[in-house]
Amino acid sequence: MKDFGYAAPKNVGEAISLLTELGGHGKVIAGGQSMLVIMKQNMLAPEFLVDIKGISELDYIKYDKKKGLNIGALTTHRTIERSPVIKETYPVLSEMEDNLAVVQTRNWGTIGGNLCHGDPAGDPTVVFIVLNARLKIRGTAGEREIDIEDFYKDYLEVDLNPGELLVEIQVPPPPPHTGSAHNKLMVMKGDMGIVGAAATITVNPADGTCTGARIALSNVASTPWRSRAAENVLIGKVITGELLAEAGRAASAELEPPADVHGSSAYRKEMAELFVRRTAETALKRAQAQG
Ligand SMILES: Cc1cc2nc3c(=O)[nH]c(=O)nc-3n(C[C@H](O)[C@H](O)[C@H](O)COP(=O)(O)OP(=O)(O)OC[C@H]3O[C@@H](n4cnc5c(N)ncnc54)[C@H](O)[C@@H]3O)c2cc1C
């Protein structure tokens, strides 16, 4: 690893000033669970690291029944996994975290670091996409909010300017009669997913029609992938086993996934079909169980 300068600012304002001063020469480090890996692999050699891990003002979970969930960017995976309010109100987030890495990584890695790393194989992004989340980003020019879907530009590339920090993830309350699920193909529990899928399904309890569906996949493209083709198969209909299978096929048909040591492109397409079908089915059952 190349030598680098280091500072640990005490608050968000100091961190943003320092990053702005450094321009493109500074890089944020939070838990270092992704940064140190790519630095050791010489994929990145920052001249200066700005360590934000100790900034406690970005470590929080807030919930309001009307406004939804707000998670500070420096909240660890483990805190999200174990949060009673998240278990009760957004159980798909706890479920996803339980399958993310090992407990040591979850104890130190932050949710903001995961999202900003921009890995298309990351688990939280697809779950936040189907939960319709927005990101709050702060820089010297002030704050901006964007839809999480628009945050991902390319492989390991996100919409952050030098001097900007992701500060918060905002998740609205789900509509009534909505079920959510996340599932991924792993060699062992906690591995990065070979393919992952997340889904939310909303049903009208009066006639069983699907009134809303959001489906997203991980590790099938250079960025996380929202499958509107799969969603369109389900919306407006009473979902049957055949429709779930058709949604899986629709998702798979629009993909040209990368190949790697864990699977060929054709294998990933097949797994995308299977995981969309299964995950949407679980989400549907959870929506129906709400009465
Ligand atoms: C063994 C292992 C297993 C893993 N398994 C999984 C898995 O199964 N699923 C999964 O999704 N992930 C997995 N990961 C990835 C892990 O979740 C992420 O590495 C971790 O969450 C990143 O958070 P961090 O705080 O360590 O970020 P860092 O590594 O410190 O930073 C990551 C990137 O985000 C930037 N950054 C960090 N915070 C901010 C911020 N607030 N604003 C702007 N930029 C910021 C940094 O500059 C850097 O580019 C695994 C990692 C390891 C080491």
The ligand as an SDF file (V2000), in Angstrom:
LIG
                    3D

 53 58  0  0  0  0  0  0  0  0999 V2000
  -15.4860  -10.2550    4.3330 C   0  0  0  0  0  0  0  0  0  0  0  0
  -16.4890   -9.2970    3.7760 C   0  0  0  0  0  0  0  0  0  0  0  0
  -17.7250   -9.7850    3.4000 C   0  0  0  0  0  0  0  0  0  0  0  0
  -18.6840   -8.9280    2.8570 C   0  0  0  0  0  0  0  0  0  0  0  0
  -19.9080   -9.4140    2.5030 N   0  0  0  0  0  0  0  0  0  0  0  0
  -20.8590   -8.5800    2.0360 C   0  0  0  0  0  0  0  0  0  0  0  0
  -22.1520   -9.0470    1.6860 C   0  0  0  0  0  0  0  0  0  0  0  0
  -22.4770  -10.2200    1.8160 O   0  0  0  0  0  0  0  0  0  0  0  0
  -23.0310   -8.1320    1.1800 N   0  0  0  0  0  0  0  0  0  0  0  0
  -22.7410   -6.8060    1.0240 C   0  0  0  0  0  0  0  0  0  0  0  0
  -23.5830   -6.0430    0.5930 O   0  0  0  0  0  0  0  0  0  0  0  0
  -21.5210   -6.3390    1.3680 N   0  0  0  0  0  0  0  0  0  0  0  0
  -20.5890   -7.1860    1.8510 C   0  0  0  0  0  0  0  0  0  0  0  0
  -19.3530   -6.7080    2.1930 N   0  0  0  0  0  0  0  0  0  0  0  0
  -19.0840   -5.2870    1.9940 C   0  0  0  0  0  0  0  0  0  0  0  0
  -19.3460   -4.5130    3.2910 C   0  0  0  0  0  0  0  0  0  0  0  0
  -20.7070   -4.5100    3.5730 O   0  0  0  0  0  0  0  0  0  0  0  0
  -18.9210   -3.1470    3.0380 C   0  0  0  0  0  0  0  0  0  0  0  0
  -17.5560   -3.2940    2.8480 O   0  0  0  0  0  0  0  0  0  0  0  0
  -19.1270   -2.1730    4.1730 C   0  0  0  0  0  0  0  0  0  0  0  0
  -20.4670   -1.9980    4.4770 O   0  0  0  0  0  0  0  0  0  0  0  0
  -18.5950   -0.8520    3.7380 C   0  0  0  0  0  0  0  0  0  0  0  0
  -18.7630    0.0510    4.7980 O   0  0  0  0  0  0  0  0  0  0  0  0
  -17.5080    0.7510    5.4250 P   0  0  0  0  0  0  0  0  0  0  0  0
  -18.0370    1.6470    6.4750 O   0  0  0  0  0  0  0  0  0  0  0  0
  -16.4990   -0.2380    5.8140 O   0  0  0  0  0  0  0  0  0  0  0  0
  -17.0190    1.6360    4.1590 O   0  0  0  0  0  0  0  0  0  0  0  0
  -15.5490    1.9670    3.6780 P   0  0  0  0  0  0  0  0  0  0  0  0
  -14.8690    0.7370    3.2310 O   0  0  0  0  0  0  0  0  0  0  0  0
  -14.8270    2.7950    4.6780 O   0  0  0  0  0  0  0  0  0  0  0  0
  -15.8940    2.9050    2.4200 O   0  0  0  0  0  0  0  0  0  0  0  0
  -16.4510    2.3460    1.2590 C   0  0  0  0  0  0  0  0  0  0  0  0
  -16.6070    3.4550    0.2100 C   0  0  0  0  0  0  0  0  0  0  0  0
  -17.5920    4.3810    0.5910 O   0  0  0  0  0  0  0  0  0  0  0  0
  -17.0520    5.7210    0.7200 C   0  0  0  0  0  0  0  0  0  0  0  0
  -17.7740    6.2480    1.8820 N   0  0  0  0  0  0  0  0  0  0  0  0
  -17.9590    5.6370    3.0780 C   0  0  0  0  0  0  0  0  0  0  0  0
  -18.8270    6.3310    3.8240 N   0  0  0  0  0  0  0  0  0  0  0  0
  -19.1990    7.4080    3.0940 C   0  0  0  0  0  0  0  0  0  0  0  0
  -20.0830    8.5050    3.3090 C   0  0  0  0  0  0  0  0  0  0  0  0
  -20.8400    8.6030    4.4350 N   0  0  0  0  0  0  0  0  0  0  0  0
  -20.2130    9.4450    2.3500 N   0  0  0  0  0  0  0  0  0  0  0  0
  -19.4880    9.3510    1.2090 C   0  0  0  0  0  0  0  0  0  0  0  0
  -18.6580    8.3350    0.9170 N   0  0  0  0  0  0  0  0  0  0  0  0
  -18.5110    7.3790    1.8560 C   0  0  0  0  0  0  0  0  0  0  0  0
  -15.5670    5.5170    0.8550 C   0  0  0  0  0  0  0  0  0  0  0  0
  -14.8670    6.6360    0.3510 O   0  0  0  0  0  0  0  0  0  0  0  0
  -15.3540    4.2970   -0.0250 C   0  0  0  0  0  0  0  0  0  0  0  0
  -15.3270    4.6710   -1.3830 O   0  0  0  0  0  0  0  0  0  0  0  0
  -18.3720   -7.5510    2.7080 C   0  0  0  0  0  0  0  0  0  0  0  0
  -17.1250   -7.0620    3.1130 C   0  0  0  0  0  0  0  0  0  0  0  0
  -16.1910   -7.9290    3.6430 C   0  0  0  0  0  0  0  0  0  0  0  0
  -14.8550   -7.3770    4.0650 C   0  0  0  0  0  0  0  0  0  0  0  0
  1  2  1  0
  2  3  1  0
  2 52  2  0
  3  4  2  0
  4  5  1  0
  4 50  1  0
  5  6  2  0
  6  7  1  0
  6 13  1  0
  7  8  2  0
  7  9  1  0
  9 10  1  0
 10 11  2  0
 10 12  1  0
 12 13  2  0
 13 14  1  0
 14 15  1  0
 14 50  1  0
 15 16  1  0
 16 17  1  0
 16 18  1  0
 18 19  1  0
 18 20  1  0
 20 21  1  0
 20 22  1  0
 22 23  1  0
 23 24  1  0
 24 25  2  0
 24 26  1  0
 24 27  1  0
 27 28  1  0
 28 29  2  0
 28 30  1  0
 28 31  1  0
 31 32  1  0
 32 33  1  0
 33 34  1  0
 33 48  1  0
 34 35  1  0
 35 36  1  0
 35 46  1  0
 36 37  1  0
 36 45  1  0
 37 38  2  0
 38 39  1  0
 39 40  1  0
 39 45  2  0
 40 41  1  0
 40 42  2  0
 42 43  1  0
 43 44  2  0
 44 45  1  0
 46 47  1  0
 46 48  1  0
 48 49  1  0
 50 51  2  0
 51 52  1  0
 52 53  1  0
M  END
$$$$
